[in-house]
Amino acid sequence: MGLLSFLFGACSKQPSTQRLAQADRIVATNIQFASSLTITGDEVGRVSRAVASANPDSNTYGGYWDWNVQFYQGTNCVAAIDLMDRTFWSAGKQYTDGTGVLEAFYKRLSEEAERLEKAKGRQ
């Protein structure tokens, strides 16, 4: 567990609108499959805006945060979240995106991770 915290805790900055607006790349790491995906282009802006506009959520959902999502400007990590579907955890708080952007992003990430795992012959 300590190693996972070390690996995924390298960038623990709380998302802010200003920092997220600077992001030009997202690195998403799936904890289950131990795989990473890099996202660039327009999707970075859509995801960044969805995170910045998400609402605090006082519910506690069963499951686990299976994606660690880090937002980068160049080589600098400007924000990080742990994602599960349309909800995410950051800086000790849970948030929910009501736009549908994070839900679609989560689905795309999960499908791509599964495709990569099948290509490796693990499933």
C-alpha positions in Angstrom: 0.0 0.0 0.0 2.9 2.4 0.8 4.3 1.8 -2.7 1.0 2.6 -4.3 0.7 5.8 -2.3 4.2 6.7 -3.3 3.6 6.0 -7.0 0.2 7.7 -7.2 0.9 10.4 -4.7 3.6 12.1 -6.7 1.1 14.9 -7.7 -1.5 15.5 -5.1 -2.4 19.0 -5.9 -6.1 19.9 -5.4 -7.7 20.9 -8.7 -8.4 24.6 -9.2 -9.9 26.2 -12.3 -6.7 28.2 -12.9 -4.4 25.1 -12.7 -6.7 22.9 -14.7 -6.9 25.6 -17.5 -3.1 25.3 -17.8 -3.1 21.6 -18.5 -2.0 20.4 -21.9 -1.9 16.6 -21.1 -3.5 14.1 -18.9 -1.9 10.9 -17.6 -4.4 8.4 -16.4 -3.2 5.3 -14.5 -5.5 2.3 -13.9 -4.8 0.7 -10.6 -6.4 -2.7 -11.5 -4.5 -3.2 -14.8 -1.4 -1.2 -13.8 -1.5 0.6 -17.2 -1.3 4.3 -18.1 -2.9 6.3 -20.9 -1.8 9.7 -22.1 -4.5 12.1 -23.3 -3.9 15.2 -25.3 -5.9 17.6 -27.5 -9.4 18.9 -27.0 -10.3 16.2 -24.5 -7.9 17.7 -22.0 -9.9 20.9 -22.0 -13.3 19.1 -21.7 -12.1 17.0 -18.8 -10.4 19.9 -17.1 -13.6 22.0 -17.3 -15.7 19.2 -16.0 -13.4 18.7 -13.0 -13.3 22.4 -12.3 -17.1 22.7 -12.4 -17.9 19.5 -10.3 -19.9 19.8 -7.2 -19.0 18.6 -3.7 -20.7 15.3 -3.0 -21.5 14.1 0.6 -22.5 10.6 -0.5 -20.2 7.7 0.0 -20.2 5.2 -2.9 -19.1 1.6 -2.7 -16.2 0.7 -4.9 -12.8 2.0 -5.4 -11.1 4.8 -7.2 -9.6 2.8 -10.1 -8.1 5.7 -12.1 -5.5 8.1 -10.9 -5.7 11.1 -13.2 -2.9 13.7 -13.3 -3.1 16.9 -15.2 0.2 18.3 -16.6 1.4 21.5 -18.1 4.6 20.5 -19.8 6.5 18.3 -17.3 4.8 19.9 -14.3 1.8 18.2 -12.6 -0.8 20.9 -11.9 -3.6 18.8 -10.4 -4.5 15.2 -9.6 -7.8 13.3 -8.9 -8.8 9.7 -8.2 -11.7 8.9 -10.6 -14.6 6.4 -10.5 -17.3 6.9 -13.1 -18.6 10.5 -12.7 -17.2 11.0 -9.2 -13.7 11.8 -8.1 -11.8 12.2 -4.9 -9.3 15.1 -4.4 -7.7 16.6 -1.3 -9.9 14.6 1.1 -13.2 15.5 -0.6 -15.5 13.7 -3.0 -17.0 15.5 -6.0 -19.5 14.6 -8.7 -19.6 15.9 -12.3 -23.1 16.5 -13.6 -22.2 17.2 -17.2 -21.6 13.6 -18.3 -18.0 14.4 -19.4 -16.3 12.5 -16.7 -18.6 9.5 -17.1 -17.8 9.3 -20.8 -14.1 9.9 -20.1 -14.1 7.1 -17.5 -15.8 4.7 -19.9 -13.3 5.5 -22.6 -10.4 5.0 -20.3 -11.8 1.7 -19.0 -12.5 0.4 -22.5 -9.0 1.3 -23.7 -7.4 -0.4 -20.6 -9.4 -3.5 -21.2 -8.4 -3.5 -24.9 -4.8 -3.2 -24.0 -5.0 -6.0 -21.5 -6.6 -8.3 -24.0 -3.9 -7.5 -26.5 -1.3 -8.5 -23.9 -3.2 -11.8 -23.6 -4.0 -11.3 -19.9 -7.8 -11.9 -20.3 
